[in-house]
Amino acid sequence: MTDAREVRTACPYCGVGCGVQARVAADGTATVRGDPGHPANAGKLCSKGSALGETLGLDGRVLHPEIAGRGTSWDAALDLVASRFSETIARHGADAVAFYVSGQLLTEDYYVANKLMKGFIGSANIDTNSRLCMASSVAGHKRAFGEDIVPGVYEDLEQADLVVLVGSNTAWCHPILYQRLLAARAERGTRIVVVDPRRTATAGECDLHLQLRPGTDVALFNGLLAHLVGSSAIDRDYVAAHTSGFEAAVSLACADAPTPRRVAETCDLDSAEVSRFYDWFAATARTVTVYSQGVNQSAHGTDKVNAILNCHLATGRIGRPGMGPFSVTGQPNAMGGREVGGLANQLAAHMGFDDPQAPDRVGRFWRTAGVARKPGLKAVDMFEAAGDGRIKALWVMGTNPAVSMPDAGKVRAALKACEFVVVSDVTRTDTSQFADVLLPAAAWGEKDGTVTNSERLITRQKSFLPMPGDVRPDWWIVTEVARRMGFAEAFDYANPAAIFREHAALSAFENDGARLFDIGGLADIEDSTYDALAPLHWPFPRGASAGSQRLLGDGRFPTVDGRGRFVAVRQEGAALPVDAAFPLVLNTGRLRDQWHTMTRTGRVPRLMANAPEPAVELNPVDAAALGIADGDLVRIESRYGGGRAKVAASAGQRRGEAFLPMHWSGRFAANAAAGALSAPVTDPFSGQPELKHVPVRIAREPVAWAGVLMTRRDIRPTGFVHWSRAAVAGGWVYELSGTEPPEQGILLARRLVDVVPADQLLEYTDRRSSTFRAAATDAAGRLGEALLVAPQGHLPERDWLLSLLASAEPLSPLDRRALLSGRAPVPVPSVGRIVCSCFNVGVNQLAAAISGGSKSLDEIGTALKAGTNCGSCRSEIRTMLEASRLLAAE
């Protein structure tokens, strides 16, 4: 038995890139905590990061290679992949194959995948799920700066006097960064403006919330540019010396949105609030504008980005302390994927197809004449090509497009139609069911490499657990296929350090400073130094002693003439406008405690406790007009597909709009995936799909019965109008409902416990009230199953049964006798729905603390610890406190 050890690594979730310390005990079990020495988070972790240790089990893992669903050896699987790809290329050309990869890959994984496809297969048909995340920022940066550059660092948010958060629910999506901002605000009075159609947790703690009509961001920032001109806030010297295109951009902005009043009409805002924002921006030199998916995920996302960048170029507020535009990414290594050319319209090392010399330069470095010469298919086009037969062999790495892509039903049909599909992943997903070859990839904690966060900070992600079964890292899988395809000499890597050295060397190759991405100072890094690499910013050229933090502050841009470029943009109408058939606008995005399609977080009980069911948020006025009550099951339909979810009435939604979380896959609900509803309409510059403005209609489902199954089994119900499931301590809870008469619902639900031997199952049916109850114990005498069915609205409370499911002890005789009643023999206090996931604090505990005299967030934190870690629950706690104060004042 080895001694306990602690390993410094990086969190695998959002683009903040927090440092993590993983402690591995002598028995091999691991726990995690924030790394106090990491510059991104200084020891803090959000609810998801804090629960990383609870995601390390092997439930649901793919542990062995499979061909056609049957276990096989690595040699057989890799030989088949290599031969099918080679045969397809020989018969149909290089563009008949494609890779769809992920921001979950490490930079070294990304590098070899991009090298194989673009350098040796000779096609640029490699794209990434980051296309759905930040492609519009990449395109906007290139148009304005000449290169995909994020000029600032996180410290700028702490040094700014005004921070504008645009399309960014930072409190939930980047909570550690948000807490840094709030700490700075408390210390120095930073003003915070939130620009978002929804009243999110972020908007709950700002100085001004501009709840604009979705898609009108260009009008808002064009109006700001016009206001800056009129208020003499333009830095004329900077504009003259360091930029081009100013007059054209201003002319179009003034024509598009000349006054705050006109802007307010277009954006559906109060003109006084628009004027206040404009005056604050004009008067505040230290201004940072943070933008995220609300800007990027749009058919006009690139123009939105450039409208923001224009305002910073006009005032010279770029690359200096406390000022600048700041794109925050959704995934932990979206930036690393951009560095190595993981997008179909990039090459590698920030080189692109728009430079006619770049393919030859990359070819000289890689020693190949076969480098791709033109951009490949972007994500939406790639799956369309897989569906119509142009793509005949597709490899999906570490992502779940069957759920996450827009028009997901069509994507599933494409995966089914494609002649040969390879999936390499950690767990079984909705996508893996289409795999001809399924390859077991290493998970977080098992793989080794680097990631780059939103502020260009490179961090080592280290392994601290052994790879189980036949699991292998992604870089190894790709290089083994490359070798079998005949490219062994170019893919002769012993470890990730060797790949990183090559990646660093390419960044410096024939780079005379024209490309700011340059980490040539790490090209000769030894394995031991790589292993101990401390976080550092790029650029890090040869001869540097430290990475550069801020960029572009000297007014020099990586463009042909060295100038930053204004881009004239104008407000466009919605790509898909609402009409009588589809009168509501659907928005999608993240929940606080979930990640992507929940393959990790969905198995952690405390991360499921805050939002255990898929729910569509709807303004109460809209809900009433549609005859829908809070908690009703509804049917949501767009022109592309449909789904079902419970309604959560929310005054934070604008009238005429709805919000459905992006996370629910077919492994957690019957039909609640936002991707099935979303439109495959894309931005013409970035190829990023429109995920924030989808016309839909919503109608109440006439639910007649409801059921709940509490079980230790991991199952997939079939035949139900609607079901969803949530992980709980000891097992799973399945919510069931149907439009059939209750007696038929009982027969349907009863099938779920047919696997239990008849002599172990206790059951009771009351035909007069159409209720059914069943329960069974497992071999250890613990509660193994409990099923309750009743007409809609008549299910009993389940807290007591859930406590029995969570218990490791056999049932007491008293509990056993009470099972079929569904009610505890003695009262059991309920904590209620979990509000603070970090410390497992429920709504009933908070209500008790507030009624007991806690009158502030600080007092709640002292009493219950709620809100004292990542802070993402503070908005909900504040709402409860405010409601209590209003009630007391009546």
Secondary structure, DSSP 4 states (H G I P E B T S, - for coil): -PPPEEEEEE-SSSTT--EEEEEE-TTS-EEEEE-TT-TTTTT---HHHHTGGGG-S-TTB--S-EETTEE--HHHHHHHHHHHHHHHHHHH-GGGEEEEE-TTS-HHHHHHHHIIIIIII----EEEGGGGTTHHHHHHHHHHHSS------THHHHH-SEEEEES--HHHHSHHHHHHHHHHHHHH--EEEEE-SS--TTGGG-SEEE-PPTT-HHHHHHHHHHHHHHTT-S-HHHHHHHEE-HHHHHHHHHHH--SHHHHHHHHT--HHHHHHHHHHHHH-SSEEEEE-HHHHSSTTHHHHHHHHHHHHHHHT-SSBTTBEEEE--SSTTHHHHHHHT-STTB-STT-BTTSTTHHHHHHHHHT-S----S----HHHHHHHHHHTS--EEEEES--HHHHSSSHHHHHHHHHHSSEEEEEESB--TTGGG-SEEEEBPPTTT--EEEE-TTSEEEEE---SPPPTT-B-HHHHHHHHHIIIIIGGGG--SSHHHHHHHHHHHHHTT-SSSSS---GGGTT--HHHHHTPPPEESP--TT-SS---S-STTS--SSTTS-EE---------SS---SSS-EEEEEE--SS--TTSTTGGG-HHHHSSS-S-EEEE-HHHHHHTT--TT-EEEEE-SS-EEEEEEEE-TTSPTTEEEEES---TTTBSS--GGGTS---B-TTT--B--S-EEEEEEE----EEEEEEESS-----S-SEEEEEEETTEEEEEEEESS-HHHHHHHHHGGGTTS-GGGEEEEEETTTTEEEEEEE-TTSSEEEEEEEEETT-PPP-HHHHHHHH-SSPPPHHHHHHGGGTS-SS------SEEETTTTEEHHHHHHHHHTT--SHHHHHHHH-TTSSS-TTHHHHHHHHHHHHHHHH-
